[in-house]
């Protein structure tokens, strides 16, 4: 019997530099918060958790980034699923994109989700009023962006869920995203904030697809305009059917 070309492995392999640094930073902050006295921990959360009222009224703009490194000390599943997803999906993306672009993309996802959380909290609805004063923590916003990117880059990848059920990358990402979403809900209790995180995927999509397509379209139109201007300047006309004398090249 000829040898099979199929192979299986657990996870994407060794950690890449940015993924390793992000996991170490998140775990270090999580462990530090576990041993920090409650009074000091409350001050840290007040300063660095994402609370829209603080961002809007007190100018604490740094919170749209610092909240990514805070996780609930009472819910280990929150940081567990976030870091597991970061390793499983971030490693291959970093290998494909490079450390610089991957790191930039990670923070675009996280900060974009944070900005969406602030924007949604400003909507004049009763359901969003609570999220204006409730702090949001966790890397879930950035993780959602990694999940979406991985599904776009590897749409046909087959994965054995629980080492038994074969799923496509898209279905598997939806399932893992749902688990991360539920764990984030259990950690923060703010459904509106986590839905706003999902809204941040619009920013992520524009970052991945929108600017490139718009840039290509803009370059195409600019090139056409320059070519038409040169034709008019040198009295050059496009060839075609008709009398030979009407064709000027």
MIDOSE-1310 file (N, C-alpha, C; in nm, 2 decimals, decimal comma, always signed):
residues 249
xxxx	+0,09/-0,12/+0,00/+0,00/+0,00/+0,00/+0,09/+0,12/+0,00; +0,06/+0,22/-0,09/+0,15/+0,34/-0,10/+0,13/+0,43/+0,03; +0,23/+0,50/+0,07/+0,21/+0,58/+0,19/+0,12/+0,70/+0,17; +0,05/+0,73/+0,27/-0,05/+0,84/+0,27/+0,02/+0,98/+0,27
xxxx	-0,04/+1,07/+0,20/+0,01/+1,21/+0,20/-0,05/+1,29/+0,31; -0,14/+1,23/+0,38/-0,21/+1,31/+0,49/-0,14/+1,29/+0,62; -0,13/+1,40/+0,70/-0,07/+1,40/+0,83/-0,15/+1,48/+0,92; -0,14/+1,45/+1,05/-0,21/+1,52/+1,15/-0,12/+1,57/+1,26
xxxx	-0,15/+1,68/+1,32/-0,07/+1,73/+1,43/-0,16/+1,81/+1,52; -0,11/+1,83/+1,64/-0,18/+1,90/+1,74/-0,13/+2,05/+1,74; -0,21/+2,14/+1,71/-0,18/+2,28/+1,71/-0,09/+2,32/+1,59; -0,05/+2,44/+1,58/+0,03/+2,49/+1,47/+0,18/+2,48/+1,49
xxxx	+0,22/+2,43/+1,60/+0,37/+2,41/+1,62/+0,42/+2,52/+1,72; +0,56/+2,53/+1,72/+0,62/+2,63/+1,81/+0,57/+2,77/+1,80; +0,57/+2,84/+1,91/+0,52/+2,98/+1,91/+0,61/+3,07/+1,83; +0,55/+3,16/+1,77/+0,62/+3,27/+1,70/+0,65/+3,39/+1,79
xxxx	+0,74/+3,48/+1,76/+0,78/+3,58/+1,85/+0,67/+3,67/+1,91; +0,58/+3,72/+1,82/+0,47/+3,81/+1,87/+0,37/+3,73/+1,95; +0,33/+3,61/+1,91/+0,24/+3,53/+1,98/+0,29/+3,50/+2,12; +0,42/+3,46/+2,13/+0,48/+3,43/+2,26/+0,48/+3,55/+2,35
xxxx	+0,52/+3,67/+2,30/+0,52/+3,79/+2,38/+0,38/+3,83/+2,43; +0,28/+3,81/+2,34/+0,15/+3,85/+2,38/+0,09/+3,75/+2,49; +0,12/+3,62/+2,47/+0,07/+3,53/+2,57/+0,14/+3,55/+2,71; +0,27/+3,57/+2,70/+0,35/+3,60/+2,83/+0,30/+3,72/+2,90
xxxx	+0,27/+3,83/+2,82/+0,22/+3,95/+2,88/+0,08/+3,93/+2,94; -0,01/+3,86/+2,87/-0,14/+3,84/+2,92/-0,14/+3,75/+3,05; -0,06/+3,64/+3,04/-0,06/+3,55/+3,16/+0,01/+3,62/+3,28; +0,11/+3,70/+3,25/+0,18/+3,77/+3,36/+0,09/+3,87/+3,43
xxxx	+0,01/+3,94/+3,35/-0,08/+4,04/+3,41/-0,19/+3,96/+3,49; -0,24/+3,85/+3,43/-0,34/+3,77/+3,50/-0,29/+3,72/+3,64; -0,17/+3,66/+3,64/-0,11/+3,61/+3,76/-0,09/+3,72/+3,86; -0,04/+3,84/+3,81/-0,02/+3,95/+3,90/-0,15/+4,00/+3,97
xxxx	-0,26/+4,00/+3,89/-0,38/+4,04/+3,94/-0,44/+3,94/+4,05; -0,40/+3,82/+4,03/-0,45/+3,72/+4,13/-0,39/+3,74/+4,27; -0,26/+3,79/+4,27/-0,20/+3,80/+4,40/-0,20/+3,95/+4,45; -0,26/+4,04/+4,37/-0,26/+4,18/+4,41/-0,38/+4,20/+4,51
xxxx	-0,36/+4,27/+4,62/-0,47/+4,30/+4,71/-0,59/+4,36/+4,64; -0,71/+4,33/+4,69/-0,83/+4,37/+4,62/-0,84/+4,52/+4,60; -0,79/+4,60/+4,70/-0,80/+4,74/+4,69/-0,71/+4,80/+4,58; -0,59/+4,74/+4,56/-0,50/+4,79/+4,46/-0,55/+4,74/+4,32
xxxx	-0,60/+4,61/+4,32/-0,66/+4,56/+4,19/-0,77/+4,65/+4,14; -0,85/+4,70/+4,23/-0,97/+4,78/+4,19/-0,92/+4,91/+4,13; -0,81/+4,97/+4,18/-0,75/+5,09/+4,12/-0,69/+5,06/+3,98; -0,63/+4,94/+3,97/-0,57/+4,90/+3,84/-0,68/+4,89/+3,73
xxxx	-0,79/+4,82/+3,77/-0,90/+4,80/+3,68/-0,97/+4,94/+3,65; -0,98/+5,03/+3,74/-1,03/+5,16/+3,72/-0,95/+5,24/+3,62; -0,82/+5,22/+3,62/-0,73/+5,29/+3,53/-0,72/+5,23/+3,39; -0,72/+5,10/+3,39/-0,68/+5,03/+3,26/-0,79/+4,95/+3,20
xxxx	-0,90/+4,92/+3,26/-1,01/+4,85/+3,20/-1,08/+4,95/+3,11; -1,15/+4,90/+3,01/-1,22/+4,99/+2,91/-1,35/+5,03/+2,97; -1,36/+5,15/+3,01/-1,49/+5,20/+3,06/-1,52/+5,32/+2,98; -1,62/+5,32/+2,89/-1,65/+5,42/+2,80/-1,67/+5,56/+2,86
xxxx	-1,73/+5,57/+2,98/-1,74/+5,70/+3,04/-1,61/+5,76/+3,07; -1,51/+5,68/+3,11/-1,38/+5,73/+3,14/-1,31/+5,78/+3,01; -1,33/+5,70/+2,90/-1,27/+5,74/+2,78/-1,32/+5,87/+2,72; -1,46/+5,89/+2,73/-1,52/+6,00/+2,68/-1,51/+6,13/+2,76
xxxx	-1,53/+6,11/+2,89/-1,54/+6,23/+2,98/-1,40/+6,26/+3,05; -1,32/+6,15/+3,08/-1,20/+6,17/+3,15/-1,08/+6,16/+3,06; -1,10/+6,14/+2,93/-0,98/+6,14/+2,84/-0,89/+6,02/+2,86; -0,93/+5,91/+2,91/-0,84/+5,80/+2,93/-0,84/+5,71/+2,80
xxxx	-0,78/+5,77/+2,70/-0,78/+5,70/+2,57/-0,70/+5,58/+2,57; -0,61/+5,56/+2,66/-0,52/+5,44/+2,66/-0,60/+5,32/+2,69; -0,72/+5,33/+2,75/-0,80/+5,22/+2,79/-0,84/+5,13/+2,67; -0,85/+5,19/+2,55/-0,90/+5,11/+2,43/-0,79/+5,01/+2,39
xxxx	-0,67/+5,02/+2,45/-0,56/+4,93/+2,42/-0,53/+4,84/+2,55; -0,53/+4,91/+2,66/-0,48/+4,84/+2,78/-0,58/+4,73/+2,83; -0,71/+4,75/+2,80/-0,81/+4,65/+2,84/-0,78/+4,51/+2,78; -0,70/+4,50/+2,67/-0,67/+4,38/+2,61/-0,59/+4,28/+2,70
xxxx	-0,52/+4,34/+2,79/-0,43/+4,26/+2,87/-0,48/+4,22/+3,01; -0,61/+4,26/+3,03/-0,67/+4,23/+3,16/-0,78/+4,12/+3,14; -0,78/+4,02/+3,23/-0,88/+3,91/+3,23/-0,93/+3,89/+3,37; -1,06/+3,84/+3,37/-1,12/+3,83/+3,50/-1,05/+3,72/+3,58
xxxx	-1,01/+3,75/+3,71/-0,94/+3,65/+3,79/-1,04/+3,54/+3,84; -1,17/+3,57/+3,83/-1,27/+3,47/+3,88/-1,31/+3,37/+3,77; -1,26/+3,39/+3,64/-1,31/+3,31/+3,53/-1,18/+3,27/+3,45; -1,12/+3,15/+3,49/-1,00/+3,11/+3,42/-1,03/+3,07/+3,27
xxxx	-1,16/+3,03/+3,24/-1,19/+3,00/+3,10/-1,18/+3,12/+3,01; -1,19/+3,24/+3,07/-1,18/+3,36/+2,99/-1,04/+3,37/+2,93; -0,94/+3,37/+3,01/-0,80/+3,38/+2,96/-0,76/+3,25/+2,89; -0,81/+3,14/+2,93/-0,77/+3,01/+2,88/-0,81/+3,00/+2,73
xxxx	-0,93/+3,03/+2,70/-0,98/+3,02/+2,56/-0,91/+3,13/+2,47; -0,89/+3,25/+2,53/-0,83/+3,36/+2,45/-0,69/+3,32/+2,42; -0,61/+3,27/+2,51/-0,47/+3,24/+2,49/-0,46/+3,12/+2,40; -0,55/+3,02/+2,42/-0,55/+2,90/+2,33/-0,58/+2,94/+2,19
xxxx	-0,67/+3,03/+2,17/-0,71/+3,07/+2,03/-0,59/+3,16/+1,97; -0,53/+3,24/+2,06/-0,41/+3,32/+2,01/-0,30/+3,23/+1,96; -0,28/+3,12/+2,03/-0,17/+3,03/+1,99/-0,21/+2,95/+1,86; -0,33/+2,89/+1,86/-0,38/+2,81/+1,76/-0,39/+2,88/+1,62
xxxx	-0,43/+3,00/+1,63/-0,46/+3,07/+1,50/-0,36/+3,18/+1,47; -0,30/+3,24/+1,58/-0,20/+3,35/+1,56/-0,07/+3,30/+1,50; -0,02/+3,18/+1,54/+0,11/+3,13/+1,50/+0,11/+3,13/+1,34; +0,02/+3,06/+1,28/+0,02/+3,05/+1,14/+0,00/+3,18/+1,07
xxxx	-0,08/+3,27/+1,12/-0,09/+3,40/+1,06/+0,04/+3,48/+1,07; +0,11/+3,47/+1,19/+0,23/+3,55/+1,20/+0,34/+3,49/+1,10; +0,34/+3,36/+1,09/+0,44/+3,30/+0,99/+0,41/+3,35/+0,85; +0,28/+3,36/+0,82/+0,24/+3,40/+0,68/+0,27/+3,55/+0,66
xxxx	+0,23/+3,63/+0,76/+0,24/+3,78/+0,74/+0,37/+3,84/+0,79; +0,44/+3,78/+0,88/+0,55/+3,84/+0,94/+0,51/+3,90/+1,07; +0,61/+3,92/+1,16/+0,58/+3,96/+1,30/+0,53/+4,11/+1,30; +0,58/+4,19/+1,22/+0,54/+4,33/+1,22/+0,40/+4,35/+1,18
xxxx	+0,36/+4,29/+1,07/+0,22/+4,31/+1,02/+0,12/+4,24/+1,12; +0,16/+4,12/+1,17/+0,08/+4,05/+1,26/+0,05/+4,13/+1,39; +0,16/+4,18/+1,44/+0,14/+4,26/+1,56/+0,05/+4,38/+1,54; +0,07/+4,45/+1,43/-0,01/+4,56/+1,39/-0,16/+4,52/+1,38
xxxx	-0,18/+4,41/+1,31/-0,31/+4,36/+1,29/-0,38/+4,32/+1,42; -0,31/+4,26/+1,51/-0,36/+4,22/+1,64/-0,42/+4,35/+1,72; -0,34/+4,45/+1,72/-0,38/+4,57/+1,79/-0,49/+4,65/+1,71; -0,49/+4,64/+1,58/-0,60/+4,70/+1,51/-0,73/+4,63/+1,54
xxxx	-0,73/+4,50/+1,56/-0,84/+4,43/+1,60/-0,89/+4,47/+1,74; -0,80/+4,47/+1,83/-0,83/+4,50/+1,97/-0,88/+4,64/+1,99; -0,80/+4,73/+1,94/-0,84/+4,87/+1,95/-0,96/+4,90/+1,88; -0,98/+4,84/+1,76/-1,10/+4,87/+1,68/-1,22/+4,82/+1,75
xxxx	-1,21/+4,70/+1,82/-1,32/+4,65/+1,90/-1,35/+4,74/+2,02; -1,24/+4,79/+2,08/-1,26/+4,89/+2,19/-1,33/+5,01/+2,15; -1,30/+5,07/+2,03/-1,36/+5,19/+1,98/-1,51/+5,16/+1,95; -1,54/+5,04/+1,90/-1,68/+5,01/+1,87/-1,76/+5,00/+2,00
xxxx	-1,69/+4,94/+2,10/-1,76/+4,93/+2,23/-1,80/+5,07/+2,28; -1,70/+5,17/+2,27/-1,73/+5,30/+2,31/-1,84/+5,37/+2,23; -1,84/+5,34/+2,10/-1,94/+5,40/+2,01/-2,07/+5,35/+2,04; -2,08/+5,21/+2,06/-2,21/+5,15/+2,09/-2,27/+5,20/+2,22
xxxx	-2,18/+5,22/+2,32/-2,23/+5,27/+2,45/-2,29/+5,41/+2,44; -2,26/+5,49/+2,34/-2,31/+5,62/+2,32/-2,45/+5,63/+2,26; -2,49/+5,51/+2,21/-2,62/+5,51/+2,14/-2,73/+5,53/+2,24; -2,84/+5,61/+2,20/-2,94/+5,65/+2,30/-3,05/+5,54/+2,32
xxxx	-3,00/+5,42/+2,37/-3,09/+5,31/+2,39/-3,07/+5,26/+2,54; -3,18/+5,21/+2,59/-3,17/+5,16/+2,73/-3,07/+5,04/+2,74; -3,07/+4,96/+2,64/-2,98/+4,84/+2,64/-2,84/+4,88/+2,64; -2,80/+4,99/+2,58/-2,66/+5,03/+2,57/-2,62/+5,12/+2,68
xxxx	-2,71/+5,17/+2,76/-2,68/+5,27/+2,87/-2,59/+5,21/+2,97; -2,61/+5,08/+3,01/-2,53/+5,02/+3,11/-2,39/+5,00/+3,07; -2,36/+4,97/+2,94/-2,23/+4,95/+2,89/-2,14/+5,08/+2,89; -2,21/+5,19/+2,91/-2,14/+5,32/+2,92/-2,06/+5,33/+3,05
xxxx	-2,10/+5,26/+3,15/-2,03/+5,28/+3,28/-1,97/+5,14/+3,33; -2,00/+5,03/+3,26/-1,95/+4,90/+3,30/-1,81/+4,88/+3,23; -1,71/+4,84/+3,30/-1,58/+4,82/+3,24/-1,58/+4,69/+3,16; -1,50/+4,69/+3,05/-1,48/+4,57/+2,97/-1,33/+4,53/+2,97
xxxx	-1,31/+4,40/+2,98/-1,17/+4,35/+2,99/-1,16/+4,23/+2,90; -1,03/+4,20/+2,86/-1,01/+4,08/+2,79/-0,96/+4,10/+2,65; -0,89/+4,00/+2,59/-0,84/+4,01/+2,46/-0,94/+3,96/+2,35; -1,07/+3,94/+2,39/-1,16/+3,88/+2,30/-1,18/+3,96/+2,17
xxxx	-1,18/+4,09/+2,18/-1,19/+4,17/+2,05/-1,08/+4,14/+1,95; -0,96/+4,13/+2,00/-0,85/+4,09/+1,91/-0,86/+3,95/+1,86; -0,90/+3,86/+1,95/-0,92/+3,72/+1,92/-1,02/+3,70/+1,81; -1,13/+3,77/+1,81/-1,23/+3,76/+1,71/-1,17/+3,79/+1,57
xxxx	-1,08/+3,90/+1,57/-1,02/+3,94/+1,45/-0,93/+3,83/+1,39; -0,85/+3,76/+1,48/-0,76/+3,65/+1,44/-0,84/+3,54/+1,38; -0,96/+3,51/+1,45/-1,04/+3,40/+1,40/-1,09/+3,43/+1,26; -1,14/+3,55/+1,24/-1,19/+3,58/+1,11/-1,08/+3,58/+1,00
xxxx	-0,96/+3,63/+1,03/-0,85/+3,63/+0,94/-0,81/+3,49/+0,90; -0,80/+3,40/+1,00/-0,76/+3,27/+0,98/-0,86/+3,20/+0,89; -0,99/+3,22/+0,91/-1,09/+3,16/+0,82/-1,08/+3,21/+0,68; -1,04/+3,34/+0,66/-1,03/+3,40/+0,53/-0,90/+3,34/+0,46
xxxx	-0,79/+3,33/+0,53/-0,67/+3,28/+0,47/-0,67/+3,13/+0,45; -0,73/+3,05/+0,54/-0,73/+2,91/+0,52/-0,88/+2,86/+0,52; -0,96/+2,90/+0,43/-1,10/+2,86/+0,43/-1,13/+2,71/+0,41; -1,04/+2,64/+0,35/-1,07/+2,50/+0,32/-0,99/+2,40/+0,41
xxxx	-0,92/+2,46/+0,51/-0,84/+2,37/+0,60/-0,94/+2,28/+0,68; -0,90/+2,16/+0,69/-0,98/+2,06/+0,77/-0,92/+2,04/+0,90; -1,01/+2,05/+1,01/-0,96/+2,04/+1,14/-1,04/+1,93/+1,22; -0,97/+1,85/+1,30/-1,04/+1,75/+1,38/-1,08/+1,81/+1,51
xxxx	-1,21/+1,85/+1,53/-1,25/+1,91/+1,65/-1,27/+1,79/+1,75; -1,20/+1,82/+1,87/-1,19/+1,72/+1,98/-1,13/+1,59/+1,93; -1,05/+1,60/+1,82/-0,97/+1,49/+1,76/-1,07/+1,38/+1,70; -1,19/+1,42/+1,68/-1,29/+1,32/+1,63/-1,37/+1,37/+1,51
xxxx	-1,42/+1,50/+1,52/-1,51/+1,55/+1,42/-1,44/+1,64/+1,32; -1,44/+1,60/+1,19/-1,37/+1,69/+1,09/-1,46/+1,81/+1,06; -1,40/+1,92/+1,07/-1,48/+2,05/+1,04/-1,40/+2,13/+0,94; -1,46/+2,21/+0,86/-1,39/+2,31/+0,78/-1,35/+2,42/+0,87
xxxx	-1,25/+2,50/+0,82/-1,19/+2,61/+0,90/-1,30/+2,71/+0,93; -1,39/+2,74/+0,84/-1,50/+2,83/+0,87/-1,59/+2,79/+0,98; -1,63/+2,66/+0,98/-1,72/+2,61/+1,08/-1,65/+2,60/+1,22; -1,52/+2,56/+1,21/-1,44/+2,55/+1,33/-1,42/+2,69/+1,40
xxxx	-1,39/+2,79/+1,32/-1,37/+2,92/+1,37/-1,50/+2,98/+1,43; -1,61/+2,95/+1,37/-1,74/+2,99/+1,42/-1,77/+2,93/+1,56; -1,73/+2,80/+1,57/-1,75/+2,73/+1,70/-1,66/+2,78/+1,81; -1,53/+2,80/+1,77/-1,43/+2,85/+1,87/-1,47/+3,00/+1,91
xxxx	-1,52/+3,08/+1,81/-1,56/+3,21/+1,84/-1,68/+3,22/+1,93; -1,77/+3,12/+1,92/-1,89/+3,11/+2,01/-1,84/+3,08/+2,15; -1,75/+2,99/+2,16/-1,69/+2,95/+2,29/-1,63/+3,08/+2,36; -1,54/+3,15/+2,28/-1,48/+3,27/+2,33/-1,58/+3,37/+2,37
xxxx	-1,69/+3,38/+2,29/-1,79/+3,48/+2,32/-1,86/+3,45/+2,45; -1,90/+3,32/+2,47/-1,96/+3,28/+2,60/-1,87/+3,30/+2,72; -1,75/+3,27/+2,70/-1,66/+3,28/+2,82/-1,64/+3,43/+2,85; -1,64/+3,52/+2,75/-1,63/+3,66/+2,78/-1,75/+3,71/+2,85
xxxx	-1,87/+3,66/+2,81/-1,99/+3,70/+2,87/-1,99/+3,66/+3,02; -1,94/+3,54/+3,05/-1,93/+3,50/+3,19/-1,84/+3,58/+3,27; -1,73/+3,63/+3,20/-1,63/+3,71/+3,27/-1,68/+3,85/+3,30; -1,74/+3,91/+3,20/-1,78/+4,06/+3,22/-1,93/+4,08/+3,25
xxxx	-2,01/+3,99/+3,20/-2,15/+4,00/+3,22/-2,22/+4,11/+3,13; -2,14/+4,17/+3,04/-2,19/+4,28/+2,96/-2,21/+4,23/+2,81; -2,34/+4,19/+2,78/-2,36/+4,14/+2,65/-2,34/+4,25/+2,54; -2,38/+4,37/+2,57/-2,37/+4,48/+2,47/-2,22/+4,50/+2,44
xxxx	-2,13/+4,50/+2,54/-1,99/+4,52/+2,51/-1,93/+4,41/+2,42; -1,97/+4,29/+2,44/-1,92/+4,18/+2,36/-1,98/+4,18/+2,22; -2,11/+4,22/+2,21/-2,16/+4,23/+2,07/-2,09/+4,34/+2,00; -2,05/+4,45/+2,07/-1,98/+4,56/+2,01/-1,84/+4,51/+1,96
xxxx	-1,78/+4,41/+2,04/-1,66/+4,35/+2,00/-1,67/+4,29/+1,86; -1,79/+4,22/+1,84/-1,81/+4,15/+1,71/-1,83/+4,26/+1,60; -1,89/+4,37/+1,64/-1,90/+4,48/+1,55/-1,76/+4,54/+1,50; -1,66/+4,52/+1,59/-1,53/+4,56/+1,55/-1,47/+4,48/+1,43
xxxx	-1,53/+4,36/+1,40/-1,49/+4,29/+1,29/-1,51/+4,36/+1,16; -1,60/+4,46/+1,15/-1,62/+4,54/+1,03/-1,49/+4,62/+1,01; -1,43/+4,68/+1,12/-1,30/+4,75/+1,10/-1,19/+4,65/+1,06; -1,20/+4,53/+1,11/-1,10/+4,43/+1,07/-1,11/+4,40/+0,92
xxxx	-1,23/+4,38/+0,88/-1,25/+4,34/+0,74/-1,20/+4,46/+0,65; -1,23/+4,58/+0,68/-1,19/+4,69/+0,60/-1,03/+4,70/+0,60; -0,97/+4,67/+0,72/-0,83/+4,67/+0,72/-0,77/+4,56/+0,64; -0,83/+4,45/+0,63/-0,77/+4,34/+0,55/-0,80/+4,35/+0,40
xxxx	-0,93/+4,39/+0,37/-0,97/+4,39/+0,23/-1,00/+4,53/+0,18; -1,06/+4,61/+0,25/-1,11/+4,74/+0,20/-0,99/+4,83/+0,15; -0,89/+4,86/+0,24/-0,79/+4,95/+0,19/-0,71/+4,90/+0,07; -0,69/+4,77/+0,06/-0,61/+4,72/-0,05/-0,70/+4,74/-0,18
xxxx	-0,82/+4,70/-0,17/-0,91/+4,71/-0,29/-0,93/+4,86/-0,33; -0,95/+4,94/-0,23/-0,96/+5,09/-0,26/-0,83/+5,14/-0,32; -0,72/+5,10/-0,27/-0,59/+5,15/-0,32/-0,57/+5,11/-0,46; -0,60/+4,98/-0,49/-0,59/+4,93/-0,63/-0,68/+5,01/-0,73
xxxx	-0,80/+5,03/-0,68/-0,90/+5,10/-0,77/-0,85/+5,24/-0,79; -0,80/+5,31/-0,68/-0,75/+5,44/-0,70/-0,63/+5,45/-0,79; -0,53/+5,35/-0,78/-0,42/+5,35/-0,87/-0,46/+5,33/-1,01; -0,56/+5,24/-1,03/-0,61/+5,21/-1,17/-0,67/+5,34/-1,23
xxxx	-0,75/+5,41/-1,16/-0,81/+5,53/-1,21/-0,71/+5,64/-1,23; -0,61/+5,65/-1,14/-0,50/+5,75/-1,16/-0,42/+5,72/-1,29; -0,39/+5,59/-1,31/-0,32/+5,55/-1,43/-0,39/+5,58/-1,56; -0,52/+5,55/-1,55/-0,61/+5,58/-1,67/-0,61/+5,73/-1,70
xxxx	-0,62/+5,81/-1,59/-0,63/+5,96/-1,61/-0,49/+6,01/-1,67; -0,38/+5,96/-1,62/-0,25/+6,00/-1,67/-0,23/+5,96/-1,82; -0,28/+5,84/-1,85/-0,27/+5,79/-1,99/-0,35/+5,88/-2,08; -0,48/+5,91/-2,04/-0,56/+6,00/-2,12/-0,50/+6,14/-2,14
xxxx	-0,44/+6,19/-2,03/-0,38/+6,32/-2,04/-0,26/+6,32/-2,14; -0,18/+6,21/-2,14/-0,07/+6,20/-2,23/-0,11/+6,19/-2,37; -0,22/+6,12/-2,39/-0,28/+6,10/-2,53/-0,32/+6,24/-2,59; -0,39/+6,32/-2,50/-0,43/+6,45/-2,55/-0,31/+6,54/-2,57
xxxx	-0,21/+6,53/-2,49/-0,10/+6,62/-2,50/-0,02/+6,59/-2,63; +0,00/+6,47/-2,66/+0,07/+6,43/-2,78/-0,02/+6,40/-2,90; -0,15/+6,43/-2,89/-0,24/+6,41/-3,00/-0,24/+6,26/-3,05; -0,24/+6,17/-2,95/-0,24/+6,03/-2,98/-0,38/+5,97/-2,96
xxxx	-0,43/+5,90/-3,06/-0,56/+5,84/-3,06/-0,55/+5,69/-3,07; -0,65/+5,63/-3,01/-0,65/+5,48/-3,01/-0,68/+5,43/-3,15; -0,62/+5,33/-3,19/-0,64/+5,27/-3,32/-0,78/+5,20/-3,32; -0,82/+5,16/-3,44/-0,95/+5,09/-3,46/-0,99/+5,08/-3,60
xxxx	-1,10/+5,03/-3,62/-1,15/+5,01/-3,76/-1,18/+5,15/-3,82; -1,16/+5,16/-3,95/-1,19/+5,29/-4,01/-1,08/+5,33/-4,11; -1,10/+5,44/-4,17/-0,99/+5,48/-4,27/-0,86/+5,50/-4,20; -0,75/+5,46/-4,28/-0,62/+5,46/-4,22/-0,58/+5,60/-4,18
xxxx	-0,62/+5,70/-4,25/-0,58/+5,84/-4,22/-0,63/+5,89/-4,09; -0,74/+5,82/-4,04/-0,80/+5,86/-3,92/-0,73/+5,81/-3,79; -0,63/+5,72/-3,82/-0,56/+5,66/-3,71/-0,42/+5,73/-3,69; -0,40/+5,79/-3,58/-0,28/+5,86/-3,55/-0,22/+5,79/-3,43
x	-0,09/+5,75/-3,44/-0,03/+5,68/-3,33/+0,10/+5,75/-3,29
